[in-house]
Amino acid sequence: MARPVRDRFWERHSLAELTRTEWELLCDGCGKCCLHKLEDEETGRIYRTNVACRLLDPESCRCADYAHRKARVPDCVQLRPALVARLDWLPSTCAYRLVDAGKPLPNWHHLVSGDREAVHRAGASVRGWTVSEDLAGELEDHIIDPD
């Protein structure tokens, strides 16, 4: 049986202390982690693109097959507490990154606002500006400004 979600868990517990349900609830649904990135081999600099994983639903900004994503997209990164601090490509607004750093969630986050559409209205998601990897062509042609 699943444990109940603790009140304002994101303010009171570290990422490692979250239940699976709390971990999943923490995601703000922006979809930015599902965009392809390019790394300059000489400098290590990460370049973001507007090219989305083939499983990203462009309207909801959620994975269309979350339960099986790793099987369908082998290089999909399954975020875990120990990875958050090491993944410098996570957007600055990422709830996992914010909680890991002891910072508050933005007002548009659904756990604060009570509204899953707020992330989209705030312009903090990828809704409306991505292209599927199935249609994109060369990733280099889709580099966008940094986060």
Helices and strands as residue ranges (DSSP letters): H 9-12, G 15-17, H 20-26, G 32-34, E 35-39, E 46-52, E 56-57, E 62-63, G 66-68, H 69-72, H 81-84, H 95-100, H 110-113, H 118-121, E 131-132, H 133-136, G 139-142
